Amino acid sequence: MPHDPGPLSHCRPARIAAGAALPWIPSGLPGLSVQPLRFLADGRGFVELLRMPPGSVMPLHRHSGEAHAYQLSGWRQLCGGEIVGPGDYVYEPAGHVDWWKVVGDEILTALVVTMGAIEFLGPGGSLRGRTDADGRREAYRRYCGERGLDTVDLEDA
């Protein structure tokens, strides 16, 4: 028998981001677009949907914090040869360095929780670029502003 907790006045409202109201924002990487879902407070990280077409490559990168990815559609091959498909979960600890590519003929979509920053690496481990919650937030605001779209409050309270 379910327990009745009584009046719900002590419950805080959930923060809901209706995906249909959020744009897919092209990133600086060929084919990659992201749909921001939450920017975590104090630069802790960000939550987003990631989308890439078949044949796209996520270049060599390092995570400053841990990353969690749940594959919703499509297939990708990790740099170690592993194949990740719908329903698979990938955990990458802080400091993890990798690259991967979208394989097959389906668009890849994944729910990704990134703690800290992502650093894109070049020859000899040189830093080619970096993205974090502040960068993702700015890209979202700029994209919406340039198109006259309203921004949704995606800030972690």
VMD Tcl script that draws the C-alpha trace (Angstrom):
set ca {
  {0.00 0.00 0.00}
  {1.48 3.41 -0.98}
  {2.44 5.73 1.83}
  {0.64 9.10 1.77}
  {3.23 11.73 2.70}
  {0.53 14.27 3.49}
  {0.65 17.86 2.24}
  {3.45 18.44 -0.27}
  {4.16 22.00 0.86}
  {7.62 20.91 2.02}
  {8.56 19.71 -1.50}
  {10.58 21.97 -3.76}
  {9.41 22.21 -7.37}
  {11.37 20.27 -9.96}
  {13.28 22.23 -12.62}
  {11.91 21.04 -15.96}
  {13.48 21.93 -19.30}
  {11.05 21.02 -22.09}
  {13.28 19.62 -24.81}
  {10.95 20.77 -27.60}
  {11.56 24.37 -26.51}
  {15.34 24.09 -26.56}
  {17.36 24.59 -29.74}
  {20.06 22.31 -31.13}
  {23.19 24.48 -31.23}
  {25.98 23.75 -33.70}
  {29.37 23.56 -32.05}
  {32.79 24.31 -33.47}
  {33.24 20.64 -34.39}
  {31.99 19.42 -37.79}
  {28.57 17.80 -37.47}
  {28.30 18.19 -33.69}
  {25.27 19.93 -32.23}
  {24.19 20.07 -28.61}
  {20.94 20.74 -26.82}
  {21.74 22.25 -23.41}
  {19.67 20.94 -20.51}
  {21.42 22.35 -17.41}
  {24.43 24.50 -16.54}
  {25.71 23.43 -13.13}
  {26.49 26.15 -10.58}
  {30.00 27.26 -9.72}
  {31.43 25.92 -13.01}
  {30.88 22.31 -11.89}
  {29.82 21.19 -15.36}
  {26.87 20.85 -17.71}
  {24.21 18.42 -18.91}
  {23.27 18.20 -22.58}
  {22.05 16.06 -25.42}
  {24.77 15.53 -28.00}
  {23.96 14.78 -31.65}
  {26.33 13.80 -34.48}
  {25.70 12.36 -37.96}
  {27.27 9.12 -39.26}
  {30.96 9.44 -40.06}
  {31.57 12.29 -37.59}
  {34.58 12.15 -35.30}
  {34.89 13.45 -31.76}
  {38.55 14.50 -31.76}
  {41.14 13.70 -29.14}
  {40.07 15.26 -25.85}
  {40.62 15.09 -22.10}
  {38.05 15.45 -19.32}
  {39.09 17.55 -16.31}
  {36.24 15.96 -14.34}
  {34.26 12.78 -14.78}
  {31.84 12.33 -17.68}
  {28.75 10.16 -17.96}
  {27.15 9.34 -21.33}
  {23.99 7.35 -21.97}
  {23.59 6.42 -25.63}
  {20.04 7.01 -26.91}
  {20.48 6.29 -30.62}
  {23.17 5.52 -33.16}
  {26.50 3.78 -32.74}
  {30.00 4.93 -31.96}
  {33.36 3.25 -31.88}
  {35.68 4.28 -29.07}
  {39.41 4.67 -29.69}
  {39.99 1.30 -27.96}
  {37.75 -0.42 -30.52}
  {34.68 -0.87 -28.28}
  {31.29 -0.31 -29.92}
  {28.68 1.68 -27.99}
  {25.01 1.56 -29.01}
  {21.54 2.47 -27.80}
  {21.07 1.74 -24.11}
  {24.81 1.64 -23.35}
  {26.34 3.79 -20.62}
  {29.93 5.05 -20.69}
  {31.78 6.44 -17.67}
  {35.00 8.41 -18.12}
  {36.95 9.38 -14.98}
  {38.65 12.74 -14.52}
  {41.79 12.91 -16.65}
  {40.49 10.40 -19.20}
  {41.81 11.02 -22.74}
  {40.06 9.56 -25.79}
  {38.52 10.09 -29.21}
  {35.70 8.27 -30.97}
  {33.74 8.15 -34.22}
  {30.09 7.67 -35.21}
  {29.69 4.40 -37.11}
  {26.74 2.92 -38.98}
  {24.05 4.90 -40.74}
  {22.09 6.37 -37.79}
  {22.45 9.77 -36.17}
  {24.08 9.45 -32.77}
  {22.23 11.00 -29.84}
  {23.51 10.73 -26.27}
  {22.65 12.25 -22.92}
  {25.93 13.54 -21.49}
  {26.76 14.82 -18.01}
  {30.15 16.54 -18.03}
  {31.78 17.59 -14.77}
  {34.48 20.23 -15.19}
  {35.78 20.98 -18.67}
  {36.60 19.21 -21.91}
  {40.03 20.03 -23.33}
  {40.66 19.31 -27.03}
  {44.19 18.14 -27.69}
  {46.57 18.50 -30.60}
  {50.00 17.09 -31.44}
  {52.08 16.23 -28.39}
  {49.10 16.81 -26.11}
  {48.99 20.54 -26.89}
  {45.77 22.31 -25.93}
  {43.75 23.20 -29.07}
  {40.53 24.28 -27.39}
  {38.44 24.01 -24.27}
  {34.77 24.03 -23.34}
  {33.07 24.20 -19.97}
  {29.76 25.30 -18.46}
  {30.54 28.99 -19.03}
  {31.39 28.38 -22.69}
  {28.31 26.25 -23.28}
  {26.10 28.84 -21.53}
  {27.55 31.67 -23.66}
  {27.08 29.68 -26.88}
  {23.44 29.02 -25.92}
  {22.73 32.69 -25.15}
  {24.51 33.89 -28.30}
  {22.69 31.38 -30.53}
  {19.28 32.33 -29.11}
  {20.06 36.06 -29.23}
  {21.16 35.96 -32.87}
  {17.90 34.24 -33.83}
  {15.51 36.19 -31.60}
  {14.74 33.10 -29.52}
  {13.82 33.30 -25.85}
  {16.31 31.64 -23.53}
  {15.07 29.18 -20.94}
  {16.53 29.35 -17.43}
  {18.87 26.36 -17.39}
  {20.90 27.52 -14.39}
  {21.46 25.18 -11.49}
  {19.90 26.79 -8.43}
}
mol new
graphics top color blue
foreach p $ca { graphics top sphere $p radius 0.5 }
foreach p [lrange $ca 0 end-1] q [lrange $ca 1 end] { graphics top cylinder $p $q radius 0.2 }
display resetview
